[in-house]
Amino acid sequence: TGSSALVAADALVLQAASSVAFETKTMRPRTTFDLQTLLPTNITCTVEEAHVGNALFTLSPTLKDACSARWRVHSLTCDVLVHAHEGPDCSELVKFRSINDDCTVDMIILHRRPRSKH
C-alpha cells in the first residue's frame, strides 16, 4: 500500500524479476482484482495483483475506509507487508497499520521525503 506502492513494486521487485521471468515464464503482468465480500454492497474495492514465481503481490496506493475489512481479510495470509510512501502525510500508513494489527507479521516501510527547494 501507499502513495508509492506501484512505483516501489515495479522498481524493487517486478522490474528485477522481469528479465529472469521472461526466460522462465513465471511472471504475469499486473492485473486488476476486486476484493470479494459476502455482504450485499455496491462498493467495489479494486487492487492490482502481480505474480512472480510462487509469490503474489497485492498492490493498492490507497485503502478506502469502506474497503478496510476486505483488505484485512485478504492480507491475513501475507508473509510480509510493505508500505511505500512519499511525502509528509502519513495518514495512509496509520490506516494501514491499524488495519493490519498483527504485531508478529514482518513489515517493511519505505519512505521518501522530497528535499526542500530552499
Biopython code that builds the backbone (N, CA, C, O; Angstrom):
import numpy as np
from Bio.PDB.StructureBuilder import StructureBuilder

atoms = [
    (1, "THR", "N", (0.837, -1.176, 0.000)),
    (1, "THR", "CA", (0.000, 0.000, 0.000)),
    (1, "THR", "C", (0.882, 1.239, 0.000)),
    (1, "THR", "O", (2.102, 1.140, 0.129)),
    (2, "GLY", "N", (0.277, 2.381, -0.142)),
    (2, "GLY", "CA", (0.984, 3.643, -0.044)),
    (2, "GLY", "C", (1.041, 4.383, -1.360)),
    (2, "GLY", "O", (0.866, 3.797, -2.428)),
    (3, "SER", "N", (1.287, 5.671, -1.273)),
    (3, "SER", "CA", (1.301, 6.519, -2.455)),
    (3, "SER", "C", (2.353, 6.107, -3.474)),
    (3, "SER", "O", (2.218, 6.417, -4.658)),
    (4, "SER", "N", (3.389, 5.421, -3.037)),
    (4, "SER", "CA", (4.451, 4.962, -3.944)),
    (4, "SER", "C", (4.455, 3.445, -4.117)),
    (4, "SER", "O", (5.451, 2.872, -4.559)),
    (5, "ALA", "N", (3.347, 2.796, -3.769)),
    (5, "ALA", "CA", (3.294, 1.329, -3.796)),
    (5, "ALA", "C", (3.558, 0.757, -5.186)),
    (5, "ALA", "O", (4.340, -0.183, -5.332)),
    (6, "LEU", "N", (2.917, 1.315, -6.198)),
    (6, "LEU", "CA", (3.075, 0.770, -7.544)),
    (6, "LEU", "C", (4.482, 1.002, -8.075)),
    (6, "LEU", "O", (5.066, 0.117, -8.701)),
    (7, "VAL", "N", (5.024, 2.182, -7.829)),
    (7, "VAL", "CA", (6.380, 2.512, -8.268)),
    (7, "VAL", "C", (7.401, 1.633, -7.546)),
    (7, "VAL", "O", (8.323, 1.110, -8.171)),
    (8, "ALA", "N", (7.238, 1.472, -6.238)),
    (8, "ALA", "CA", (8.179, 0.658, -5.459)),
    (8, "ALA", "C", (8.129, -0.806, -5.896)),
    (8, "ALA", "O", (9.171, -1.447, -6.033)),
    (9, "ALA", "N", (6.939, -1.330, -6.113)),
    (9, "ALA", "CA", (6.822, -2.725, -6.554)),
    (9, "ALA", "C", (7.487, -2.912, -7.911)),
    (9, "ALA", "O", (8.193, -3.896, -8.132)),
    (10, "ASP", "N", (7.262, -1.974, -8.812)),
    (10, "ASP", "CA", (7.893, -2.067, -10.135)),
    (10, "ASP", "C", (9.410, -2.000, -10.029)),
    (10, "ASP", "O", (10.116, -2.809, -10.631)),
    (11, "ALA", "N", (9.903, -1.047, -9.272)),
    (11, "ALA", "CA", (11.351, -0.816, -9.205)),
    (11, "ALA", "C", (12.087, -1.895, -8.411)),
    (11, "ALA", "O", (13.166, -2.328, -8.815)),
    (12, "LEU", "N", (11.519, -2.330, -7.295)),
    (12, "LEU", "CA", (12.244, -3.227, -6.404)),
    (12, "LEU", "C", (11.995, -4.708, -6.666)),
    (12, "LEU", "O", (12.859, -5.535, -6.371)),
    (13, "VAL", "N", (10.856, -5.054, -7.202)),
    (13, "VAL", "CA", (10.522, -6.473, -7.344)),
    (13, "VAL", "C", (10.221, -6.848, -8.793)),
    (13, "VAL", "O", (10.888, -7.704, -9.373)),
    (14, "LEU", "N", (9.225, -6.209, -9.360)),
    (14, "LEU", "CA", (8.725, -6.655, -10.654)),
    (14, "LEU", "C", (9.704, -6.417, -11.788)),
    (14, "LEU", "O", (9.872, -7.288, -12.641)),
    (15, "GLN", "N", (10.358, -5.259, -11.824)),
    (15, "GLN", "CA", (11.321, -4.971, -12.887)),
    (15, "GLN", "C", (12.528, -5.904, -12.786)),
    (15, "GLN", "O", (13.008, -6.416, -13.798)),
    (16, "ALA", "N", (13.007, -6.121, -11.583)),
    (16, "ALA", "CA", (14.159, -7.003, -11.394)),
    (16, "ALA", "C", (13.812, -8.435, -11.772)),
    (16, "ALA", "O", (14.650, -9.156, -12.313)),
    (17, "ALA", "N", (12.599, -8.843, -11.494)),
    (17, "ALA", "CA", (12.192, -10.217, -11.798)),
    (17, "ALA", "C", (11.831, -10.404, -13.258)),
    (17, "ALA", "O", (11.839, -11.532, -13.751)),
    (18, "SER", "N", (11.515, -9.328, -13.962)),
    (18, "SER", "CA", (11.016, -9.476, -15.329)),
    (18, "SER", "C", (12.043, -10.077, -16.272)),
    (18, "SER", "O", (11.668, -10.839, -17.163)),
    (19, "SER", "N", (13.320, -9.769, -16.113)),
    (19, "SER", "CA", (14.321, -10.334, -17.019)),
    (19, "SER", "C", (14.481, -11.833, -16.799)),
    (19, "SER", "O", (14.643, -12.584, -17.761)),
    (20, "VAL", "N", (14.438, -12.274, -15.551)),
    (20, "VAL", "CA", (14.530, -13.703, -15.258)),
    (20, "VAL", "C", (13.226, -14.395, -15.653)),
    (20, "VAL", "O", (13.238, -15.475, -16.244)),
    (21, "ALA", "N", (12.105, -13.762, -15.320)),
    (21, "ALA", "CA", (10.806, -14.362, -15.593)),
    (21, "ALA", "C", (10.530, -14.466, -17.079)),
    (21, "ALA", "O", (9.796, -15.354, -17.514)),
    (22, "PHE", "N", (11.114, -13.564, -17.869)),
    (22, "PHE", "CA", (10.907, -13.611, -19.314)),
    (22, "PHE", "C", (11.389, -14.946, -19.865)),
    (22, "PHE", "O", (10.760, -15.531, -20.747)),
    (23, "GLU", "N", (12.495, -15.413, -19.342)),
    (23, "GLU", "CA", (13.045, -16.684, -19.808)),
    (23, "GLU", "C", (12.301, -17.875, -19.235)),
    (23, "GLU", "O", (12.163, -18.898, -19.907)),
    (24, "THR", "N", (11.815, -17.760, -18.000)),
    (24, "THR", "CA", (11.177, -18.911, -17.347)),
    (24, "THR", "C", (9.646, -18.855, -17.402)),
    (24, "THR", "O", (8.972, -19.811, -17.019)),
    (25, "LYS", "N", (9.107, -17.736, -17.879)),
    (25, "LYS", "CA", (7.649, -17.540, -17.971)),
    (25, "LYS", "C", (6.952, -17.715, -16.612)),
    (25, "LYS", "O", (5.864, -18.287, -16.545)),
    (26, "THR", "N", (7.572, -17.230, -15.541)),
    (26, "THR", "CA", (6.993, -17.343, -14.206)),
    (26, "THR", "C", (6.401, -16.037, -13.712)),
    (26, "THR", "O", (5.954, -15.955, -12.568)),
    (27, "MET", "N", (6.389, -15.019, -14.551)),
    (27, "MET", "CA", (5.848, -13.727, -14.143)),
    (27, "MET", "C", (4.671, -13.361, -15.028)),
    (27, "MET", "O", (4.735, -13.473, -16.253)),
    (28, "ARG", "N", (3.598, -12.922, -14.390)),
    (28, "ARG", "CA", (2.456, -12.407, -15.127)),
    (28, "ARG", "C", (2.371, -10.918, -14.850)),
    (28, "ARG", "O", (2.654, -10.485, -13.733)),
    (29, "PRO", "N", (1.985, -10.117, -15.849)),
    (29, "PRO", "CA", (1.898, -8.676, -15.621)),
    (29, "PRO", "C", (0.834, -8.344, -14.576)),
    (29, "PRO", "O", (-0.010, -9.170, -14.228)),
    (30, "ARG", "N", (0.906, -7.114, -14.094)),
    (30, "ARG", "CA", (-0.081, -6.674, -13.111)),
    (30, "ARG", "C", (-1.478, -6.713, -13.718)),
    (30, "ARG", "O", (-1.687, -6.328, -14.868)),
    (31, "THR", "N", (-2.421, -7.183, -12.923)),
    (31, "THR", "CA", (-3.821, -7.219, -13.332)),
    (31, "THR", "C", (-4.668, -6.632, -12.220)),
    (31, "THR", "O", (-4.244, -6.596, -11.065)),
    (32, "THR", "N", (-5.853, -6.176, -12.557)),
    (32, "THR", "CA", (-6.757, -5.668, -11.530)),
    (32, "THR", "C", (-7.526, -6.825, -10.917)),
    (32, "THR", "O", (-7.767, -7.848, -11.558)),
    (33, "PHE", "N", (-7.902, -6.639, -9.669)),
    (33, "PHE", "CA", (-8.567, -7.682, -8.902)),
    (33, "PHE", "C", (-9.527, -7.007, -7.931)),
    (33, "PHE", "O", (-9.146, -6.073, -7.227)),
    (34, "ASP", "N", (-10.761, -7.472, -7.892)),
    (34, "ASP", "CA", (-11.740, -6.935, -6.949)),
    (34, "ASP", "C", (-11.737, -7.776, -5.686)),
    (34, "ASP", "O", (-11.950, -8.987, -5.735)),
    (35, "LEU", "N", (-11.494, -7.125, -4.547)),
    (35, "LEU", "CA", (-11.558, -7.816, -3.260)),
    (35, "LEU", "C", (-13.007, -8.233, -3.024)),
    (35, "LEU", "O", (-13.921, -7.418, -3.144)),
    (36, "GLN", "N", (-13.207, -9.480, -2.696)),
    (36, "GLN", "CA", (-14.549, -10.049, -2.575)),
    (36, "GLN", "C", (-15.145, -9.806, -1.191)),
    (36, "GLN", "O", (-14.430, -9.652, -0.202)),
    (37, "THR", "N", (-16.468, -9.777, -1.154)),
    (37, "THR", "CA", (-17.211, -9.693, 0.096)),
    (37, "THR", "C", (-18.468, -10.531, -0.027)),
    (37, "THR", "O", (-19.008, -10.686, -1.123)),
    (38, "LEU", "N", (-18.937, -11.071, 1.079)),
    (38, "LEU", "CA", (-20.186, -11.817, 1.089)),
    (38, "LEU", "C", (-21.378, -10.921, 1.421)),
    (38, "LEU", "O", (-22.530, -11.343, 1.326)),
    (39, "LEU", "N", (-21.088, -9.687, 1.810)),
    (39, "LEU", "CA", (-22.145, -8.743, 2.155)),
    (39, "LEU", "C", (-22.676, -8.066, 0.895)),
    (39, "LEU", "O", (-21.911, -7.794, -0.030)),
    (40, "PRO", "N", (-23.971, -7.793, 0.852)),
    (40, "PRO", "CA", (-24.503, -7.072, -0.309)),
    (40, "PRO", "C", (-24.045, -5.609, -0.264)),
    (40, "PRO", "O", (-24.310, -4.900, 0.707)),
    (41, "THR", "N", (-23.370, -5.172, -1.300)),
    (41, "THR", "CA", (-22.860, -3.804, -1.348)),
    (41, "THR", "C", (-22.659, -3.369, -2.789)),
    (41, "THR", "O", (-22.465, -4.196, -3.680)),
    (42, "ASN", "N", (-22.708, -2.076, -3.005)),
    (42, "ASN", "CA", (-22.428, -1.511, -4.333)),
    (42, "ASN", "C", (-20.999, -0.995, -4.430)),
    (42, "ASN", "O", (-20.592, -0.487, -5.475)),
    (43, "ILE", "N", (-20.242, -1.119, -3.360)),
    (43, "ILE", "CA", (-18.882, -0.592, -3.316)),
    (43, "ILE", "C", (-17.915, -1.649, -3.837)),
    (43, "ILE", "O", (-17.889, -2.780, -3.351)),
    (44, "THR", "N", (-17.124, -1.266, -4.828)),
    (44, "THR", "CA", (-16.086, -2.176, -5.320)),
    (44, "THR", "C", (-14.751, -1.742, -4.739)),
    (44, "THR", "O", (-14.475, -0.554, -4.578)),
    (45, "CYS", "N", (-13.947, -2.717, -4.435)),
    (45, "CYS", "CA", (-12.625, -2.480, -3.881)),
    (45, "CYS", "C", (-11.619, -3.127, -4.825)),
    (45, "CYS", "O", (-11.344, -4.323, -4.734)),
    (46, "THR", "N", (-11.083, -2.332, -5.719)),
    (46, "THR", "CA", (-10.191, -2.846, -6.748)),
    (46, "THR", "C", (-8.741, -2.594, -6.359)),
    (46, "THR", "O", (-8.368, -1.482, -5.984)),
    (47, "VAL", "N", (-7.934, -3.639, -6.454)),
    (47, "VAL", "CA", (-6.496, -3.561, -6.215)),
    (47, "VAL", "C", (-5.800, -4.130, -7.448)),
    (47, "VAL", "O", (-6.460, -4.565, -8.392)),
    (48, "GLU", "N", (-4.493, -4.128, -7.439)),
    (48, "GLU", "CA", (-3.733, -4.762, -8.509)),
    (48, "GLU", "C", (-2.974, -5.939, -7.932)),
    (48, "GLU", "O", (-2.575, -5.931, -6.767)),
    (49, "GLU", "N", (-2.781, -6.948, -8.760)),
    (49, "GLU", "CA", (-2.015, -8.117, -8.349)),
    (49, "GLU", "C", (-0.952, -8.411, -9.386)),
    (49, "GLU", "O", (-1.128, -8.144, -10.574)),
    (50, "ALA", "N", (0.152, -8.965, -8.917)),
    (50, "ALA", "CA", (1.223, -9.422, -9.800)),
    (50, "ALA", "C", (1.774, -10.713, -9.240)),
    (50, "ALA", "O", (1.941, -10.854, -8.029)),
    (51, "HIS", "N", (2.055, -11.651, -10.117)),
    (51, "HIS", "CA", (2.631, -12.937, -9.722)),
    (51, "HIS", "C", (4.063, -12.999, -10.226)),
    (51, "HIS", "O", (4.335, -12.715, -11.392)),
    (52, "VAL", "N", (4.967, -13.370, -9.346)),
    (52, "VAL", "CA", (6.354, -13.634, -9.716)),
    (52, "VAL", "C", (6.712, -14.972, -9.084)),
    (52, "VAL", "O", (6.823, -15.076, -7.863)),
    (53, "GLY", "N", (6.892, -15.984, -9.908)),
    (53, "GLY", "CA", (7.136, -17.324, -9.378)),
    (53, "GLY", "C", (5.957, -17.760, -8.537)),
    (53, "GLY", "O", (4.820, -17.749, -9.010)),
    (54, "ASN", "N", (6.211, -18.145, -7.291)),
    (54, "ASN", "CA", (5.145, -18.542, -6.375)),
    (54, "ASN", "C", (4.693, -17.399, -5.474)),
    (54, "ASN", "O", (3.860, -17.597, -4.590)),
    (55, "ALA", "N", (5.233, -16.214, -5.690)),
    (55, "ALA", "CA", (4.885, -15.068, -4.847)),
    (55, "ALA", "C", (3.771, -14.251, -5.494)),
    (55, "ALA", "O", (3.767, -14.030, -6.705)),
    (56, "LEU", "N", (2.844, -13.815, -4.679)),
    (56, "LEU", "CA", (1.743, -12.968, -5.121)),
    (56, "LEU", "C", (1.890, -11.613, -4.448)),
    (56, "LEU", "O", (2.056, -11.532, -3.231)),
    (57, "PHE", "N", (1.831, -10.559, -5.235)),
    (57, "PHE", "CA", (1.909, -9.196, -4.725)),
    (57, "PHE", "C", (0.561, -8.535, -4.945)),
    (57, "PHE", "O", (0.066, -8.487, -6.071)),
    (58, "THR", "N", (-0.038, -8.021, -3.867)),
    (58, "THR", "CA", (-1.289, -7.275, -3.951)),
    (58, "THR", "C", (-0.953, -5.821, -3.700)),
    (58, "THR", "O", (-0.363, -5.481, -2.675)),
    (59, "LEU", "N", (-1.333, -4.953, -4.643)),
    (59, "LEU", "CA", (-0.896, -3.561, -4.629)),
    (59, "LEU", "C", (-2.082, -2.609, -4.610)),
    (59, "LEU", "O", (-3.058, -2.796, -5.336)),
    (60, "SER", "N", (-1.983, -1.591, -3.771)),
    (60, "SER", "CA", (-3.007, -0.562, -3.729)),
    (60, "SER", "C", (-2.389, 0.735, -3.198)),
    (60, "SER", "O", (-1.818, 0.740, -2.107)),
    (61, "PRO", "N", (-2.496, 1.827, -3.950)),
    (61, "PRO", "CA", (-1.941, 3.096, -3.474)),
    (61, "PRO", "C", (-2.683, 3.659, -2.262)),
    (61, "PRO", "O", (-2.090, 4.356, -1.439)),
    (62, "THR", "N", (-3.972, 3.360, -2.153)),
    (62, "THR", "CA", (-4.768, 3.852, -1.028)),
    (62, "THR", "C", (-5.664, 2.732, -0.517)),
    (62, "THR", "O", (-5.924, 1.754, -1.218)),
    (63, "LEU", "N", (-6.123, 2.893, 0.701)),
    (63, "LEU", "CA", (-7.084, 1.958, 1.297)),
    (63, "LEU", "C", (-8.345, 2.743, 1.633)),
    (63, "LEU", "O", (-8.376, 3.499, 2.604)),
    (64, "LYS", "N", (-9.374, 2.559, 0.830)),
    (64, "LYS", "CA", (-10.644, 3.232, 1.121)),
    (64, "LYS", "C", (-11.187, 2.691, 2.441)),
    (64, "LYS", "O", (-11.072, 1.498, 2.724)),
    (65, "ASP", "N", (-11.770, 3.562, 3.235)),
    (65, "ASP", "CA", (-12.340, 3.136, 4.515)),
    (65, "ASP", "C", (-13.352, 2.011, 4.320)),
    (65, "ASP", "O", (-13.395, 1.072, 5.115)),
    (66, "ALA", "N", (-14.162, 2.099, 3.272)),
    (66, "ALA", "CA", (-15.183, 1.087, 3.014)),
    (66, "ALA", "C", (-14.577, -0.254, 2.611)),
    (66, "ALA", "O", (-15.268, -1.273, 2.615)),
    (67, "CYS", "N", (-13.301, -0.259, 2.267)),
    (67, "CYS", "CA", (-12.638, -1.491, 1.822)),
    (67, "CYS", "C", (-11.706, -2.077, 2.878)),
    (67, "CYS", "O", (-11.081, -3.111, 2.642)),
    (68, "SER", "N", (-11.604, -1.440, 4.023)),
    (68, "SER", "CA", (-10.606, -1.862, 5.017)),
    (68, "SER", "C", (-10.843, -3.284, 5.525)),
    (68, "SER", "O", (-9.879, -4.020, 5.737)),
    (69, "ALA", "N", (-12.082, -3.685, 5.723)),
    (69, "ALA", "CA", (-12.344, -5.049, 6.206)),
    (69, "ALA", "C", (-11.940, -6.078, 5.158)),
    (69, "ALA", "O", (-11.372, -7.118, 5.493)),
    (70, "ARG", "N", (-12.230, -5.794, 3.896)),
    (70, "ARG", "CA", (-11.840, -6.718, 2.823)),
    (70, "ARG", "C", (-10.331, -6.809, 2.701)),
    (70, "ARG", "O", (-9.780, -7.891, 2.498)),
    (71, "TRP", "N", (-9.657, -5.658, 2.828)),
    (71, "TRP", "CA", (-8.196, -5.657, 2.754)),
    (71, "TRP", "C", (-7.618, -6.487, 3.900)),
    (71, "TRP", "O", (-6.698, -7.280, 3.702)),
    (72, "ARG", "N", (-8.159, -6.298, 5.082)),
    (72, "ARG", "CA", (-7.666, -7.047, 6.253)),
    (72, "ARG", "C", (-7.775, -8.548, 6.026)),
    (72, "ARG", "O", (-6.813, -9.280, 6.257)),
    (73, "VAL", "N", (-8.932, -9.011, 5.577)),
    (73, "VAL", "CA", (-9.129, -10.443, 5.337)),
    (73, "VAL", "C", (-8.187, -10.932, 4.246)),
    (73, "VAL", "O", (-7.579, -11.995, 4.377)),
    (74, "HIS", "N", (-8.066, -10.166, 3.178)),
    (74, "HIS", "CA", (-7.204, -10.576, 2.058)),
    (74, "HIS", "C", (-5.734, -10.639, 2.471)),
    (74, "HIS", "O", (-4.993, -11.495, 1.988)),
    (75, "SER", "N", (-5.312, -9.747, 3.352)),
    (75, "SER", "CA", (-3.897, -9.677, 3.712)),
    (75, "SER", "C", (-3.522, -10.553, 4.917)),
    (75, "SER", "O", (-2.356, -10.580, 5.310)),
    (76, "LEU", "N", (-4.475, -11.260, 5.499)),
    (76, "LEU", "CA", (-4.170, -12.103, 6.656)),
    (76, "LEU", "C", (-3.162, -13.206, 6.341)),
    (76, "LEU", "O", (-2.437, -13.645, 7.233)),
    (77, "THR", "N", (-3.104, -13.651, 5.112)),
    (77, "THR", "CA", (-2.189, -14.739, 4.751)),
    (77, "THR", "C", (-0.853, -14.232, 4.219)),
    (77, "THR", "O", (-0.017, -15.025, 3.787)),
    (78, "CYS", "N", (-0.647, -12.934, 4.248)),
    (78, "CYS", "CA", (0.614, -12.365, 3.735)),
    (78, "CYS", "C", (1.759, -12.657, 4.692)),
    (78, "CYS", "O", (1.610, -12.572, 5.911)),
    (79, "ASP", "N", (2.903, -13.002, 4.116)),
    (79, "ASP", "CA", (4.100, -13.229, 4.923)),
    (79, "ASP", "C", (4.798, -11.918, 5.265)),
    (79, "ASP", "O", (5.389, -11.782, 6.337)),
    (80, "VAL", "N", (4.727, -10.962, 4.358)),
    (80, "VAL", "CA", (5.377, -9.664, 4.541)),
    (80, "VAL", "C", (4.425, -8.584, 4.050)),
    (80, "VAL", "O", (3.813, -8.723, 2.991)),
    (81, "LEU", "N", (4.303, -7.522, 4.811)),
    (81, "LEU", "CA", (3.517, -6.358, 4.398)),
    (81, "LEU", "C", (4.472, -5.219, 4.078)),
    (81, "LEU", "O", (5.448, -4.996, 4.793)),
    (82, "VAL", "N", (4.186, -4.502, 3.001)),
    (82, "VAL", "CA", (5.044, -3.392, 2.581)),
    (82, "VAL", "C", (4.182, -2.154, 2.387)),
    (82, "VAL", "O", (3.116, -2.211, 1.775)),
    (83, "HIS", "N", (4.660, -1.044, 2.915)),
    (83, "HIS", "CA", (4.008, 0.249, 2.707)),
    (83, "HIS", "C", (5.064, 1.195, 2.149)),
    (83, "HIS", "O", (6.078, 1.452, 2.797)),
    (84, "ALA", "N", (4.825, 1.711, 0.952)),
    (84, "ALA", "CA", (5.756, 2.643, 0.309)),
    (84, "ALA", "C", (5.076, 4.001, 0.209)),
    (84, "ALA", "O", (3.998, 4.128, -0.372)),
    (85, "HIS", "N", (5.713, 5.005, 0.779)),
    (85, "HIS", "CA", (5.066, 6.301, 0.974)),
    (85, "HIS", "C", (6.003, 7.428, 0.585)),
    (85, "HIS", "O", (7.212, 7.360, 0.803)),
    (86, "GLU", "N", (5.419, 8.466, 0.005)),
    (86, "GLU", "CA", (6.205, 9.657, -0.318)),
    (86, "GLU", "C", (5.496, 10.879, 0.235)),
    (86, "GLU", "O", (4.285, 11.033, 0.078)),
    (87, "GLY", "N", (6.261, 11.745, 0.884)),
    (87, "GLY", "CA", (5.711, 12.990, 1.398)),
    (87, "GLY", "C", (5.469, 12.969, 2.896)),
    (87, "GLY", "O", (5.656, 11.942, 3.549)),
    (88, "PRO", "N", (5.050, 14.112, 3.443)),
    (88, "PRO", "CA", (4.915, 14.252, 4.894)),
    (88, "PRO", "C", (3.619, 13.694, 5.483)),
    (88, "PRO", "O", (3.557, 13.477, 6.694)),
    (89, "ASP", "N", (2.581, 13.453, 4.672)),
    (89, "ASP", "CA", (1.303, 12.979, 5.195)),
    (89, "ASP", "C", (1.349, 11.464, 5.391)),
    (89, "ASP", "O", (1.429, 10.708, 4.423)),
    (90, "CYS", "N", (1.300, 11.033, 6.635)),
    (90, "CYS", "CA", (1.403, 9.607, 6.962)),
    (90, "CYS", "C", (0.061, 8.982, 7.317)),
    (90, "CYS", "O", (0.028, 7.922, 7.943)),
    (91, "SER", "N", (-1.035, 9.604, 6.937)),
    (91, "SER", "CA", (-2.350, 9.079, 7.319)),
    (91, "SER", "C", (-2.615, 7.701, 6.718)),
    (91, "SER", "O", (-3.260, 6.874, 7.363)),
    (92, "GLU", "N", (-2.139, 7.430, 5.506)),
    (92, "GLU", "CA", (-2.329, 6.102, 4.909)),
    (92, "GLU", "C", (-1.521, 5.038, 5.658)),
    (92, "GLU", "O", (-1.967, 3.897, 5.779)),
    (93, "LEU", "N", (-0.351, 5.399, 6.154)),
    (93, "LEU", "CA", (0.445, 4.469, 6.948)),
    (93, "LEU", "C", (-0.259, 4.134, 8.260)),
    (93, "LEU", "O", (-0.286, 2.976, 8.678)),
    (94, "VAL", "N", (-0.822, 5.139, 8.901)),
    (94, "VAL", "CA", (-1.552, 4.923, 10.153)),
    (94, "VAL", "C", (-2.751, 4.014, 9.895)),
    (94, "VAL", "O", (-3.008, 3.089, 10.665)),
    (95, "LYS", "N", (-3.482, 4.273, 8.818)),
    (95, "LYS", "CA", (-4.632, 3.433, 8.470)),
    (95, "LYS", "C", (-4.183, 2.006, 8.167)),
    (95, "LYS", "O", (-4.797, 1.046, 8.633)),
    (96, "PHE", "N", (-3.107, 1.868, 7.383)),
    (96, "PHE", "CA", (-2.566, 0.557, 7.026)),
    (96, "PHE", "C", (-2.197, -0.231, 8.276)),
    (96, "PHE", "O", (-2.507, -1.417, 8.382)),
    (97, "ARG", "N", (-1.537, 0.427, 9.217)),
    (97, "ARG", "CA", (-1.095, -0.252, 10.447)),
    (97, "ARG", "C", (-2.265, -0.599, 11.352)),
    (97, "ARG", "O", (-2.234, -1.629, 12.025)),
    (98, "SER", "N", (-3.292, 0.235, 11.383)),
    (98, "SER", "CA", (-4.452, -0.072, 12.230)),
    (98, "SER", "C", (-5.276, -1.219, 11.636)),
    (98, "SER", "O", (-5.889, -1.984, 12.381)),
    (99, "ILE", "N", (-5.295, -1.346, 10.322)),
    (99, "ILE", "CA", (-5.999, -2.460, 9.681)),
    (99, "ILE", "C", (-5.213, -3.747, 9.870)),
    (99, "ILE", "O", (-5.779, -4.781, 10.225)),
    (100, "ASN", "N", (-3.922, -3.685, 9.634)),
    (100, "ASN", "CA", (-3.039, -4.842, 9.780)),
    (100, "ASN", "C", (-2.373, -4.770, 11.146)),
    (100, "ASN", "O", (-1.227, -4.337, 11.268)),
    (101, "ASP", "N", (-3.100, -5.199, 12.171)),
    (101, "ASP", "CA", (-2.621, -5.025, 13.544)),
    (101, "ASP", "C", (-1.925, -6.259, 14.115)),
    (101, "ASP", "O", (-1.755, -6.360, 15.330)),
    (102, "ASP", "N", (-1.526, -7.188, 13.267)),
    (102, "ASP", "CA", (-0.773, -8.356, 13.727)),
    (102, "ASP", "C", (0.675, -7.923, 13.985)),
    (102, "ASP", "O", (1.420, -7.636, 13.048)),
    (103, "CYS", "N", (1.055, -7.881, 15.228)),
    (103, "CYS", "CA", (2.389, -7.396, 15.590)),
    (103, "CYS", "C", (3.503, -8.387, 15.270)),
    (103, "CYS", "O", (4.680, -8.048, 15.388)),
    (104, "THR", "N", (3.149, -9.606, 14.868)),
    (104, "THR", "CA", (4.174, -10.600, 14.561)),
    (104, "THR", "C", (4.509, -10.666, 13.070)),
    (104, "THR", "O", (5.482, -11.316, 12.688)),
    (105, "VAL", "N", (3.724, -10.006, 12.229)),
    (105, "VAL", "CA", (3.981, -10.045, 10.792)),
    (105, "VAL", "C", (5.170, -9.131, 10.453)),
    (105, "VAL", "O", (5.341, -8.070, 11.053)),
    (106, "ASP", "N", (5.977, -9.560, 9.490)),
    (106, "ASP", "CA", (7.092, -8.727, 9.039)),
    (106, "ASP", "C", (6.539, -7.568, 8.220)),
    (106, "ASP", "O", (5.679, -7.757, 7.360)),
    (107, "MET", "N", (7.039, -6.373, 8.494)),
    (107, "MET", "CA", (6.559, -5.183, 7.802)),
    (107, "MET", "C", (7.740, -4.353, 7.336)),
    (107, "MET", "O", (8.684, -4.111, 8.087)),
    (108, "ILE", "N", (7.673, -3.930, 6.108)),
    (108, "ILE", "CA", (8.691, -3.060, 5.528)),
    (108, "ILE", "C", (8.028, -1.734, 5.199)),
    (108, "ILE", "O", (6.988, -1.700, 4.542)),
    (109, "ILE", "N", (8.626, -0.649, 5.653)),
    (109, "ILE", "CA", (8.100, 0.684, 5.353)),
    (109, "ILE", "C", (9.162, 1.444, 4.579)),
    (109, "ILE", "O", (10.287, 1.627, 5.046)),
    (110, "LEU", "N", (8.783, 1.882, 3.389)),
    (110, "LEU", "CA", (9.663, 2.685, 2.538)),
    (110, "LEU", "C", (9.117, 4.106, 2.542)),
    (110, "LEU", "O", (7.938, 4.318, 2.262)),
    (111, "HIS", "N", (9.961, 5.073, 2.856)),
    (111, "HIS", "CA", (9.506, 6.466, 2.908)),
    (111, "HIS", "C", (10.489, 7.354, 2.182)),
    (111, "HIS", "O", (11.703, 7.241, 2.352)),
    (112, "ARG", "N", (9.952, 8.225, 1.383)),
    (112, "ARG", "CA", (10.777, 9.204, 0.678)),
    (112, "ARG", "C", (10.164, 10.561, 0.927)),
    (112, "ARG", "O", (8.990, 10.801, 0.642)),
    (113, "ARG", "N", (10.980, 11.438, 1.463)),
    (113, "ARG", "CA", (10.540, 12.813, 1.695)),
    (113, "ARG", "C", (11.317, 13.706, 0.738)),
    (113, "ARG", "O", (12.537, 13.825, 0.851)),
    (114, "PRO", "N", (10.618, 14.336, -0.206)),
    (114, "PRO", "CA", (11.333, 15.201, -1.152)),
    (114, "PRO", "C", (12.079, 16.311, -0.421)),
    (114, "PRO", "O", (11.608, 16.859, 0.576)),
    (115, "ARG", "N", (13.239, 16.618, -0.944)),
    (115, "ARG", "CA", (14.056, 17.679, -0.332)),
    (115, "ARG", "C", (13.410, 19.034, -0.541)),
    (115, "ARG", "O", (12.753, 19.286, -1.551)),
    (116, "SER", "N", (13.616, 19.904, 0.447)),
    (116, "SER", "CA", (13.114, 21.262, 0.355)),
    (116, "SER", "C", (13.878, 22.025, -0.723)),
    (116, "SER", "O", (15.081, 21.829, -0.898)),
    (117, "LYS", "N", (13.187, 22.877, -1.426)),
    (117, "LYS", "CA", (13.822, 23.645, -2.500)),
    (117, "LYS", "C", (14.512, 24.893, -1.976)),
    (117, "LYS", "O", (15.113, 25.640, -2.748)),
    (118, "HIS", "N", (14.433, 25.126, -0.681)),
    (118, "HIS", "CA", (15.036, 26.321, -0.089)),
    (118, "HIS", "C", (16.403, 26.035, 0.441)),
    (118, "HIS", "O", (17.058, 26.931, 0.975)),
]
sb = StructureBuilder()
sb.init_structure("model")
sb.init_model(0)
sb.init_chain("A")
sb.init_seg("    ")
for serial, (resi, resn, name, xyz) in enumerate(atoms, 1):
    if name == "N":
        sb.init_residue(resn, " ", resi, " ")
    sb.init_atom(name, np.array(xyz, "f"), 0.0, 1.0, " ", f" {name:<3s}", serial, name[0])
structure = sb.get_structure()
